[in-house]
Amino acid sequence: MRPNKKHKDSVFSALFNNPEALRKLYSAIEGITIPPDMHIDINTLTDVLIRGKINDLSFTIDNRLVVLTEQQSTISENLPLRLFEYVARVYEKIIDNDKRFRKKLVKIPRPVFIVLYNGKEKFPDHQELKLSTAFMDIKGLKQSESDELPLELIVNIYNINQGHNPEISKKSVILKSYSILISKIYEFLNNKLPLDESLKLAIKYCIDNNILKDFLKKHSKEIYGMLYGEYNIEDELAVVKEEAREDAWNEAWEEAWNESSKQEKILIAKKSLAEGLSPELVQKITGLDIKTIQGLQHVSSTIA
């Protein structure tokens, strides 16, 4: 069975799954102060079939802003597409169904997309990913292309590893503590220690140094299980191999499709030549190169 990638039980989610932690996290990232009387409502997506979270965390601030937050140890260029799918479902969840069909404009919370990176690869303090980067070329399908896109989604990615974005870490003690925990895991793994031992030593280090002490002591078994699932190298390798197999299959399928298309064009070219069409006109019809068409001329008379 393939692992269900929708299941998002993580230490990050557990740490920030309360309004006050999210208030301080968002304030730290945006460099502002969200007052304590401003309501924060958590609306993270869940799936009853898998009994787990689909995205890490989503929440509204004062019913005017909807924030989707993800923690990632690897950055995929498809993050904007995934978050686009998530936010559509969040709006379904927080907007009353009958309001969508009203004649008068319905105001909705403005979306913000935040990804916090804590992987091993080098990454800048901040980077943007845009949904429009994935849009296909539409040249020839419109009279003119406007610079204004009918749809855009911008994801802001922040590196939260130690030594990056210190101004954010200073304002969110939980985020800083979480970053220390992750950095210790990487430190022990880099020293060639097994995963299970690295996790135990990182947790012990944090408890001994009063970093997330109460949280880690109270939920030590659950935290160990979550971390083991997040950092299981064998699982990561299996996913990489699976993706490589899918890419190879897609390439083989595309190659076969292209070859099939070429054979169909050759058949059309032979028939066209037999009907007396010039090689130049046949080239315009089929798109085949002129040498290929000229090579088909001597057999065209045998094609019905």
C-alpha positions in Angstrom: 0.0 0.0 0.0 1.2 3.5 -0.8 1.4 5.9 2.2 -1.4 8.4 2.3 0.2 11.7 1.7 -2.9 13.6 2.8 -2.3 12.5 6.4 -0.7 15.6 8.0 -0.1 14.7 11.7 3.1 16.6 12.6 4.9 18.2 15.5 4.5 21.5 13.8 0.8 21.1 13.6 0.6 20.0 17.3 2.7 23.0 18.5 0.7 25.6 16.6 -2.8 24.2 16.8 -4.0 26.9 19.2 -5.1 30.5 18.5 -2.4 32.2 20.7 0.5 30.3 19.1 -0.9 31.2 15.6 -1.4 34.8 16.7 2.3 35.1 17.7 3.5 33.2 14.6 1.6 35.4 12.1 2.6 38.5 14.0 6.3 37.5 13.8 6.2 36.7 10.1 4.4 39.9 9.1 6.2 42.1 11.6 3.0 43.4 13.2 1.1 42.8 16.4 -2.3 41.1 16.3 -4.1 42.3 19.4 -5.4 39.7 21.8 -9.0 40.7 21.4 -8.9 39.9 17.6 -10.6 36.6 17.0 -8.6 33.7 15.5 -10.6 30.7 14.3 -8.8 27.5 13.2 -10.3 25.7 10.2 -7.7 23.2 9.2 -8.9 20.8 6.6 -9.6 17.2 7.8 -10.7 14.0 6.1 -13.0 11.7 8.1 -11.8 8.7 5.9 -8.2 9.0 7.0 -8.9 10.6 10.4 -6.2 13.1 9.8 -5.3 16.5 8.6 -5.0 17.3 4.9 -3.1 20.5 5.2 -1.0 21.6 8.2 -2.9 24.6 9.5 -5.4 27.1 8.2 -7.1 29.9 10.2 -8.9 33.1 9.9 -8.0 36.4 11.6 -10.9 38.7 12.5 -12.9 37.0 9.8 -11.1 39.2 7.3 -8.0 37.2 6.6 -7.6 33.5 5.9 -4.1 32.1 6.3 -2.9 28.8 5.0 0.4 27.7 6.7 2.5 24.7 5.7 5.8 23.4 7.1 8.0 21.7 4.5 11.4 20.0 4.6 11.5 19.9 0.8 10.1 22.6 -1.5 8.0 21.5 -4.5 7.4 23.9 -7.4 3.8 22.6 -7.3 3.1 24.2 -3.9 1.0 27.0 -5.4 -1.2 24.4 -7.1 -1.7 22.4 -3.9 -2.5 25.5 -1.9 -4.9 26.6 -4.6 -6.8 23.4 -4.1 -6.7 23.7 -0.3 -8.0 27.3 -0.2 -10.9 26.5 -2.4 -11.9 23.8 0.1 -11.3 26.2 3.0 -13.7 28.8 1.4 -16.3 26.0 1.0 -15.9 25.4 4.7 -16.1 28.9 6.0 -18.6 30.6 3.6 -22.3 29.7 4.0 -23.5 27.9 0.9 -26.6 30.1 0.4 -24.4 33.2 0.2 -22.8 32.1 -3.0 -26.0 32.5 -4.9 -27.0 36.0 -3.7 -27.1 38.8 -6.2 -25.3 41.2 -3.9 -21.5 40.9 -3.6 -20.4 38.6 -0.8 -17.2 39.7 0.9 -14.8 36.9 1.7 -11.6 36.8 3.8 -8.4 37.7 1.8 -6.1 34.7 1.5 -2.4 34.5 2.6 -0.2 31.6 1.9 2.8 30.9 4.1 5.3 28.0 3.9 7.9 27.5 6.6 11.0 25.6 5.3 13.2 23.5 7.7 15.0 21.1 5.3 18.6 20.2 5.0 19.2 21.7 1.5 20.4 25.3 1.2 17.6 27.8 0.8 17.3 31.6 0.9 15.6 33.4 3.8 12.6 34.2 1.7 11.3 33.1 -1.7 8.1 33.5 -3.7 6.4 30.8 -5.8 3.6 31.8 -8.2 0.8 29.7 -9.6 1.1 31.6 -12.9 4.5 30.0 -13.5 2.7 26.8 -14.2 0.3 28.3 -16.8 0.8 26.9 -20.3 1.6 29.2 -23.3 -1.6 30.4 -25.0 -0.1 32.0 -28.0 -2.5 31.9 -30.9 -5.5 31.3 -28.7 -6.2 35.0 -27.9 -6.0 38.1 -30.0 -3.8 39.8 -27.4 -2.3 38.8 -24.1 -2.8 41.1 -21.1 -0.2 41.5 -18.4 -3.1 41.1 -15.9 -3.7 37.5 -15.2 -7.3 36.3 -14.4 -5.9 34.1 -11.6 -2.8 34.3 -9.4 -1.7 32.8 -6.2 1.6 33.8 -4.4 3.2 31.6 -1.8 5.7 33.1 0.5 8.4 30.7 1.7 10.4 31.5 4.8 13.5 29.5 5.9 13.2 28.8 9.6 16.4 26.9 10.1 18.7 28.3 12.7 20.7 31.3 11.4 17.9 32.3 9.0 15.2 35.0 9.6 16.3 35.7 13.2 13.8 38.6 13.5 11.0 36.1 13.1 12.4 33.6 15.6 12.8 36.4 18.2 9.1 37.1 18.1 7.9 33.5 18.2 9.4 31.5 21.0 7.6 28.3 19.9 8.9 28.7 16.3 12.5 29.2 17.6 12.2 26.2 19.9 10.8 24.1 17.1 13.8 25.1 14.9 16.3 24.1 17.6 14.6 20.7 17.9 14.8 20.1 14.1 18.4 21.4 13.9 19.4 18.9 16.7 17.8 16.0 14.8 19.9 17.0 11.7 23.0 17.3 13.8 22.8 13.8 15.2 21.8 12.4 11.8 24.9 14.1 10.2 27.0 12.3 12.8 25.8 9.0 11.3 23.6 8.1 14.2 20.5 6.0 13.4 17.2 7.8 13.1 15.6 6.5 16.2 18.7 7.4 18.3 18.9 10.8 16.7 15.3 11.6 17.6 15.6 10.4 21.2 18.8 12.4 21.7 17.3 15.6 20.1 14.2 15.3 22.4 16.4 14.7 25.4 18.6 17.7 24.6 15.6 20.0 24.3 14.1 18.7 27.6 17.4 19.1 29.4 17.8 22.7 28.1 14.2 23.7 28.8 13.2 23.9 25.2 9.6 22.8 24.7 10.2 21.0 27.9 6.6 20.6 29.1 5.3 19.8 25.6 7.9 17.2 24.9 7.6 15.5 28.4 3.8 15.4 28.2 3.7 14.0 24.6 7.0 12.3 24.3 5.7 9.0 22.7 3.4 10.9 20.3 6.2 13.3 19.3 8.7 10.5 18.7 6.2 8.7 16.5 5.4 11.9 14.5 9.1 12.7 14.1 9.9 9.2 13.1 7.2 9.3 10.4 8.5 12.7 9.1 12.1 11.7 9.0 11.9 8.0 8.0 14.6 7.9 5.3 13.4 4.6 3.9 10.0 6.1 3.3 11.5 9.1 1.6 13.6 7.0 -0.7 10.6 4.9 -1.6 8.7 8.0 -2.6 11.6 9.3 -4.6 11.9 5.9 -6.4 8.1 5.9 -7.0 8.2 9.4 -8.5 11.2 8.4 -10.7 9.2 5.4 -12.0 6.2 7.6 -12.7 8.4 10.0 -14.7 10.0 7.2 -16.7 6.5 5.8 -17.5 5.3 9.3 -18.6 8.3 9.7 -20.8 7.8 6.3 -22.4 4.1 7.1 -23.0 4.9 10.4 -24.6 7.5 8.9 -26.8 5.0 6.2 -28.0 2.4 8.8 -28.6 4.7 11.0 -30.6 5.8 7.9 -32.7 2.1 7.0 -33.3 1.4 10.6 -34.4 4.3 10.6 -36.8 3.1 7.4 -38.4 -0.3 8.9 -38.9 1.2 12.0 -40.5 3.3 9.8 -42.9 0.1 8.0 -44.0 -1.6 11.3 -44.7 1.4 12.5 -46.6 1.5 9.3 -48.8 -2.2 9.7 -49.7 -1.8 13.4 -50.4 1.2 12.8 -52.7 -0.8 10.1 -54.5 -3.5 12.7 -55.1 -1.0 14.9 -56.8 -0.3 17.5 -54.1 3.1 19.1 -54.1 5.7 18.2 -51.4 5.6 21.8 -50.2 1.8 21.7 -49.7 2.0 18.3 -48.0 4.6 19.8 -45.6 2.2 22.5 -44.6 -0.5 20.0 -44.0 1.5 17.4 -42.0 4.4 19.4 -40.5 6.8 16.7 -41.7 10.2 17.8 -42.9 10.6 18.1 -46.7 13.3 15.4 -47.0 10.9 12.9 -45.4 8.1 13.9 -47.8 10.4 13.7 -50.8 11.4 10.2 -49.7 7.8 9.2 -49.7 7.1 10.3 -53.3 8.3 7.1 -54.9 5.9 5.0 -53.0 2.9 7.4 -53.1 1.5 5.8 -56.2 0.8 2.6 -54.4 -1.3 4.2 -51.7 -5.0 4.3 -52.3 
